[in-house]
Structures are given as C-alpha cells and as structure tokens.
Amino acid sequence: MSEPTSEILTFQVGTRIYATEVYDVRRIGHGTEAGLTHVSRSCLGQPLASGRGLVVTGTDEMEQALDVDRVLGIQSVPGSSIQPLPAFAAQCLGSAAVVGLVVLDESPTPLIDIPTLIREQLEISAAPREKRIPDA
C-alpha cells in the first residue's frame, strides 16, 4: 500500500520560499487585480514586486489575495514530509498562519495557512492605532 500524498503549492515572497496546501488556494490572480482585497505585507515579508496573488475565499465569502513575487509550482509530497510546527516555535511566532513544515528537496519549508494569514493581517490593519503621548 502506498503512502498518502498531499498537493503543495510553493511560492516566493521576497527572497524566501513558502508552501501552502493547494486546496487553500482558489486561483492565482494578478497582483493588481481590481475587486480583491490585497494583503501585500505580512509576517512573511513584503513582495519585491506584486506580480501575482494567491486568491482565497475569505470569511465573508469574498475573494482575497496574498500578494507574492512568484508562484513556483505544485508538487505532490508524501504525507510524512509534512510535520506540524513544534509547540515552542508556534508560541514564539505570534501568527497562527504558520502551521507546519514541509520537507521539499531536503529543505524544511514553512507551511502557511493563507486564509488565516490574510485574516490576521486584515484584523491588524483594522485595529485602531494607539495614540502615543510624546515624551516630555
């Protein structure tokens, strides 16, 4: 009996490579596509050039996009290549969007839950900014 596999989409933000489960992404859009809520800055960094967007369905059923530099491709990986994030690392990160690691070409690559990442970033953007009292 063969080991179960997962379909992983790899993408690049800045100079770093990330992965996500294919089923999280509805489609690949353009970074400047109108009618989408775009997130370009997140805990992953900021794209050097917003050429592409990984489009997902948000909590309000509207399409939202994470702007990325490049979509590198889709690959099928054995289930054993996907590991949950160690508890200590999860506590240190400050984002629930990094859900694990996937070993690609013998290299551990962060596995990202894109809908969670977008939701977190939109919540941060919508939060009222604290007014700072200048030092006397």
Beta strands, then each sheet from edge to edge (+ up, - down):
strand 1: 5-13
strand 2: 16-21
strand 3: 27-30
strand 4: 37-39
strand 5: 52-57
strand 6: 63-68
strand 7: 70-78
strand 8: 82-84
strand 9: 98-104
strand 10: 107-112
sheet 1: 2+ 1- 7+
sheet 2: 3+ 5- 6+ 4+
sheet 3: 8+ 9- 10+
end
